[in-house]
Amino acid sequence: MSEQGSNEQEGGQVTLQKIYVKDLSFESPNAPQVFAQDLKPKTQLNLRSGHRELDSGTFEVVLTVTVEAKAEDKTVFLMEIQQAGLFGLAGISEENRGLLLGSFCPGVLYPYVREAVASVVQRGGFPEFLLQPIDFDGLYAQSRQEGATPPAEQQN
């Protein structure tokens, strides 16, 4: 069953056709010993998005989030998730299409990533890990300003 949603933009329409987990992995290579130690791990978050056109006007957008927690030189846990969605774009200009695929669509997927990370990390035996909100509009604008191809415009 697909989830439906839409966003009107200058006469165009964006429809959310499906949200799904494309890939998910969790590792705790030093368990169970890691639970007996009083560690203060440092976490590193990597975020990227990409899209590809499946057919005329239907795009798969994939938001990939990697969270790595390390204490000294030991990996406490490593989690990666690829949260994906199918989006229909109709009547959208090329200029606005980039913004939608690089900012709006990843923003729609992000709450699902946040929930999955919090849940999986907790099920791995660790305290809940909450990802902070992310300004996808700002990240997209920054990547455009730097003249680089925004991560959301790269093919998977």
Phi and psi in degrees as GROMACS dihedral restraints (atoms count N, CA, C in turn):
[ dihedral_restraints ]
;  ai    aj    ak    al  type     phi  dphi    fc
    3     4     5     6     1   -94.1    20    10
    4     5     6     7     1   151.6    20    10
    6     7     8     9     1   -91.1    20    10
    7     8     9    10     1   139.4    20    10
    9    10    11    12     1  -114.3    20    10
   10    11    12    13     1   142.4    20    10
   12    13    14    15     1  -165.3    20    10
   13    14    15    16     1   161.2    20    10
   15    16    17    18     1  -149.2    20    10
   16    17    18    19     1   158.4    20    10
   18    19    20    21     1  -141.4    20    10
   19    20    21    22     1   120.6    20    10
   21    22    23    24     1   -83.5    20    10
   22    23    24    25     1   134.7    20    10
   24    25    26    27     1  -141.9    20    10
   25    26    27    28     1   108.9    20    10
   27    28    29    30     1    47.3    20    10
   28    29    30    31     1    51.6    20    10
   30    31    32    33     1    83.6    20    10
   31    32    33    34     1    -7.4    20    10
   33    34    35    36     1   -95.4    20    10
   34    35    36    37     1   174.6    20    10
   36    37    38    39     1  -138.7    20    10
   37    38    39    40     1   137.5    20    10
   39    40    41    42     1  -116.1    20    10
   40    41    42    43     1   126.3    20    10
   42    43    44    45     1  -119.3    20    10
   43    44    45    46     1   137.2    20    10
   45    46    47    48     1   -93.0    20    10
   46    47    48    49     1   114.8    20    10
   48    49    50    51     1   -97.5    20    10
   49    50    51    52     1   -32.1    20    10
   51    52    53    54     1  -164.9    20    10
   52    53    54    55     1   143.6    20    10
   54    55    56    57     1  -125.1    20    10
   55    56    57    58     1   133.5    20    10
   57    58    59    60     1  -155.5    20    10
   58    59    60    61     1   157.8    20    10
   60    61    62    63     1   -87.0    20    10
   61    62    63    64     1   121.2    20    10
   63    64    65    66     1   -87.8    20    10
   64    65    66    67     1   -37.2    20    10
   66    67    68    69     1  -155.8    20    10
   67    68    69    70     1   145.0    20    10
   69    70    71    72     1  -150.6    20    10
   70    71    72    73     1   129.5    20    10
   72    73    74    75     1  -142.1    20    10
   73    74    75    76     1   147.1    20    10
   75    76    77    78     1  -141.0    20    10
   76    77    78    79     1   131.5    20    10
   78    79    80    81     1  -132.0    20    10
   79    80    81    82     1   141.0    20    10
   81    82    83    84     1  -134.2    20    10
   82    83    84    85     1    78.7    20    10
   84    85    86    87     1   -65.1    20    10
   85    86    87    88     1   -18.6    20    10
   87    88    89    90     1  -107.5    20    10
   88    89    90    91     1    17.0    20    10
   90    91    92    93     1   -80.2    20    10
   91    92    93    94     1   146.6    20    10
   93    94    95    96     1   -90.3    20    10
   94    95    96    97     1    -4.5    20    10
   96    97    98    99     1   -57.6    20    10
   97    98    99   100     1   -32.8    20    10
   99   100   101   102     1   -62.6    20    10
  100   101   102   103     1   -26.8    20    10
  102   103   104   105     1   -74.8    20    10
  103   104   105   106     1   -21.9    20    10
  105   106   107   108     1   -84.9    20    10
  106   107   108   109     1    -8.4    20    10
  108   109   110   111     1  -102.0    20    10
  109   110   111   112     1   149.8    20    10
  111   112   113   114     1   -94.0    20    10
  112   113   114   115     1    82.5    20    10
  114   115   116   117     1   -97.0    20    10
  115   116   117   118     1   148.7    20    10
  117   118   119   120     1  -118.1    20    10
  118   119   120   121     1    79.2    20    10
  120   121   122   123     1   -69.5    20    10
  121   122   123   124     1   150.1    20    10
  123   124   125   126     1  -102.5    20    10
  124   125   126   127     1   139.2    20    10
  126   127   128   129     1  -111.5    20    10
  127   128   129   130     1   148.2    20    10
  129   130   131   132     1  -125.3    20    10
  130   131   132   133     1   132.0    20    10
  132   133   134   135     1  -113.6    20    10
  133   134   135   136     1   127.6    20    10
  135   136   137   138     1  -119.0    20    10
  136   137   138   139     1   136.0    20    10
  138   139   140   141     1  -135.2    20    10
  139   140   141   142     1   133.6    20    10
  141   142   143   144     1  -151.1    20    10
  142   143   144   145     1   156.6    20    10
  144   145   146   147     1  -137.2    20    10
  145   146   147   148     1   156.9    20    10
  147   148   149   150     1  -151.7    20    10
  148   149   150   151     1   165.7    20    10
  150   151   152   153     1  -148.4    20    10
  151   152   153   154     1   160.7    20    10
  153   154   155   156     1  -148.9    20    10
  154   155   156   157     1   147.2    20    10
  156   157   158   159     1   -86.6    20    10
  157   158   159   160     1   124.1    20    10
  159   160   161   162     1   -85.2    20    10
  160   161   162   163     1   -44.4    20    10
  162   163   164   165     1  -152.3    20    10
  163   164   165   166     1   179.6    20    10
  165   166   167   168     1   -55.3    20    10
  166   167   168   169     1   108.4    20    10
  168   169   170   171     1    89.0    20    10
  169   170   171   172     1    -4.0    20    10
  171   172   173   174     1  -112.7    20    10
  172   173   174   175     1   124.9    20    10
  174   175   176   177     1  -122.0    20    10
  175   176   177   178     1   139.3    20    10
  177   178   179   180     1   -96.2    20    10
  178   179   180   181     1   124.0    20    10
  180   181   182   183     1  -112.3    20    10
  181   182   183   184     1   129.7    20    10
  183   184   185   186     1  -121.3    20    10
  184   185   186   187     1   123.2    20    10
  186   187   188   189     1  -105.0    20    10
  187   188   189   190     1   117.2    20    10
  189   190   191   192     1  -107.4    20    10
  190   191   192   193     1   125.8    20    10
  192   193   194   195     1  -124.7    20    10
  193   194   195   196     1   128.9    20    10
  195   196   197   198     1  -119.5    20    10
  196   197   198   199     1   127.1    20    10
  198   199   200   201     1  -120.2    20    10
  199   200   201   202     1   123.0    20    10
  201   202   203   204     1  -122.1    20    10
  202   203   204   205     1   125.7    20    10
  204   205   206   207     1  -110.2    20    10
  205   206   207   208     1   125.9    20    10
  207   208   209   210     1  -130.0    20    10
  208   209   210   211     1   144.8    20    10
  210   211   212   213     1  -125.6    20    10
  211   212   213   214     1   116.7    20    10
  213   214   215   216     1    57.7    20    10
  214   215   216   217     1  -119.8    20    10
  216   217   218   219     1  -105.9    20    10
  217   218   219   220     1    10.8    20    10
  219   220   221   222     1  -102.0    20    10
  220   221   222   223     1   136.0    20    10
  222   223   224   225     1   -79.8    20    10
  223   224   225   226     1   122.3    20    10
  225   226   227   228     1   -81.8    20    10
  226   227   228   229     1   -51.7    20    10
  228   229   230   231     1  -155.7    20    10
  229   230   231   232     1   158.5    20    10
  231   232   233   234     1  -139.1    20    10
  232   233   234   235     1   125.2    20    10
  234   235   236   237     1  -131.3    20    10
  235   236   237   238     1   137.7    20    10
  237   238   239   240     1  -134.5    20    10
  238   239   240   241     1   136.8    20    10
  240   241   242   243     1  -135.0    20    10
  241   242   243   244     1   139.4    20    10
  243   244   245   246     1  -113.8    20    10
  244   245   246   247     1   104.0    20    10
  246   247   248   249     1   -95.9    20    10
  247   248   249   250     1   127.9    20    10
  249   250   251   252     1  -124.7    20    10
  250   251   252   253     1   161.1    20    10
  252   253   254   255     1  -150.4    20    10
  253   254   255   256     1   150.3    20    10
  255   256   257   258     1  -102.8    20    10
  256   257   258   259     1   125.3    20    10
  258   259   260   261     1  -124.3    20    10
  259   260   261   262     1   133.6    20    10
  261   262   263   264     1   -97.5    20    10
  262   263   264   265     1   130.4    20    10
  264   265   266   267     1  -120.8    20    10
  265   266   267   268     1   121.9    20    10
  267   268   269   270     1  -130.8    20    10
  268   269   270   271     1   132.2    20    10
  270   271   272   273     1    69.1    20    10
  271   272   273   274     1    28.6    20    10
  273   274   275   276     1  -105.4    20    10
  274   275   276   277     1   131.9    20    10
  276   277   278   279     1   -67.9    20    10
  277   278   279   280     1   159.3    20    10
  279   280   281   282     1   -57.2    20    10
  280   281   282   283     1   -42.3    20    10
  282   283   284   285     1   -60.5    20    10
  283   284   285   286     1   -46.3    20    10
  285   286   287   288     1   -74.5    20    10
  286   287   288   289     1   -27.8    20    10
  288   289   290   291     1   -60.4    20    10
  289   290   291   292     1   -43.9    20    10
  291   292   293   294     1   -60.2    20    10
  292   293   294   295     1   -43.6    20    10
  294   295   296   297     1   -63.6    20    10
  295   296   297   298     1   -44.5    20    10
  297   298   299   300     1   -63.7    20    10
  298   299   300   301     1   -46.9    20    10
  300   301   302   303     1   -73.2    20    10
  301   302   303   304     1   -26.9    20    10
  303   304   305   306     1   -94.3    20    10
  304   305   306   307     1   -15.2    20    10
  306   307   308   309     1  -132.5    20    10
  307   308   309   310     1   -58.3    20    10
  309   310   311   312     1   -61.9    20    10
  310   311   312   313     1   -51.7    20    10
  312   313   314   315     1   -63.5    20    10
  313   314   315   316     1   -46.8    20    10
  315   316   317   318     1   -59.8    20    10
  316   317   318   319     1   -34.3    20    10
  318   319   320   321     1   -64.0    20    10
  319   320   321   322     1   -33.8    20    10
  321   322   323   324     1   -68.2    20    10
  322   323   324   325     1   -38.3    20    10
  324   325   326   327     1   -76.7    20    10
  325   326   327   328     1   -26.7    20    10
  327   328   329   330     1   -58.1    20    10
  328   329   330   331     1   -41.9    20    10
  330   331   332   333     1   -59.0    20    10
  331   332   333   334     1   -32.5    20    10
  333   334   335   336     1   -69.2    20    10
  334   335   336   337     1   -38.2    20    10
  336   337   338   339     1   -64.3    20    10
  337   338   339   340     1   -45.2    20    10
  339   340   341   342     1   -57.9    20    10
  340   341   342   343     1   -45.3    20    10
  342   343   344   345     1   -65.1    20    10
  343   344   345   346     1   -43.1    20    10
  345   346   347   348     1   -64.7    20    10
  346   347   348   349     1   -43.8    20    10
  348   349   350   351     1   -62.8    20    10
  349   350   351   352     1   -48.2    20    10
  351   352   353   354     1   -58.3    20    10
  352   353   354   355     1   -44.4    20    10
  354   355   356   357     1   -68.8    20    10
  355   356   357   358     1   -48.1    20    10
  357   358   359   360     1   -67.5    20    10
  358   359   360   361     1   -41.4    20    10
  360   361   362   363     1   -62.7    20    10
  361   362   363   364     1   -41.6    20    10
  363   364   365   366     1   -65.7    20    10
  364   365   366   367     1   -40.5    20    10
  366   367   368   369     1   -67.6    20    10
  367   368   369   370     1   -21.6    20    10
  369   370   371   372     1   -78.1    20    10
  370   371   372   373     1     0.2    20    10
  372   373   374   375     1    97.5    20    10
  373   374   375   376     1     9.6    20    10
  375   376   377   378     1  -110.4    20    10
  376   377   378   379     1   161.9    20    10
  378   379   380   381     1   -60.9    20    10
  379   380   381   382     1   152.2    20    10
  381   382   383   384     1   -53.5    20    10
  382   383   384   385     1   136.4    20    10
  384   385   386   387     1  -114.4    20    10
  385   386   387   388     1   112.7    20    10
  387   388   389   390     1  -101.7    20    10
  388   389   390   391     1   122.2    20    10
  390   391   392   393     1   -75.9    20    10
  391   392   393   394     1   138.7    20    10
  393   394   395   396     1   -76.9    20    10
  394   395   396   397     1   155.7    20    10
  396   397   398   399     1   -58.9    20    10
  397   398   399   400     1   150.6    20    10
  399   400   401   402     1  -125.3    20    10
  400   401   402   403     1   137.0    20    10
  402   403   404   405     1   -89.8    20    10
  403   404   405   406     1    89.6    20    10
  405   406   407   408     1   -67.1    20    10
  406   407   408   409     1   -31.9    20    10
  408   409   410   411     1   -62.4    20    10
  409   410   411   412     1   -45.0    20    10
  411   412   413   414     1   -64.7    20    10
  412   413   414   415     1   -41.9    20    10
  414   415   416   417     1   -63.6    20    10
  415   416   417   418     1   -41.1    20    10
  417   418   419   420     1   -65.1    20    10
  418   419   420   421     1   -46.4    20    10
  420   421   422   423     1   -61.6    20    10
  421   422   423   424     1   -41.6    20    10
  423   424   425   426     1   -62.6    20    10
  424   425   426   427     1   -43.1    20    10
  426   427   428   429     1   -66.6    20    10
  427   428   429   430     1   -35.0    20    10
  429   430   431   432     1   -69.4    20    10
  430   431   432   433     1   -38.9    20    10
  432   433   434   435     1   -66.5    20    10
  433   434   435   436     1   -36.3    20    10
  435   436   437   438     1   -76.1    20    10
  436   437   438   439     1    -5.7    20    10
  438   439   440   441     1    77.7    20    10
  439   440   441   442     1     5.2    20    10
  441   442   443   444     1   -86.6    20    10
  442   443   444   445     1   157.8    20    10
  444   445   446   447     1   -71.6    20    10
  445   446   447   448     1   120.7    20    10
  447   448   449   450     1   -58.2    20    10
  448   449   450   451     1   142.7    20    10
  450   451   452   453     1   -52.7    20    10
  451   452   453   454     1   -30.7    20    10
  453   454   455   456     1   -72.8    20    10
  454   455   456   457     1   -11.4    20    10
  456   457   458   459     1  -102.1    20    10
  457   458   459   460     1     1.6    20    10
  459   460   461   462     1   -85.2    20    10
  460   461   462   463     1   146.3    20    10
  462   463   464   465     1   -78.4    20    10
  463   464   465   466     1   147.5    20    10
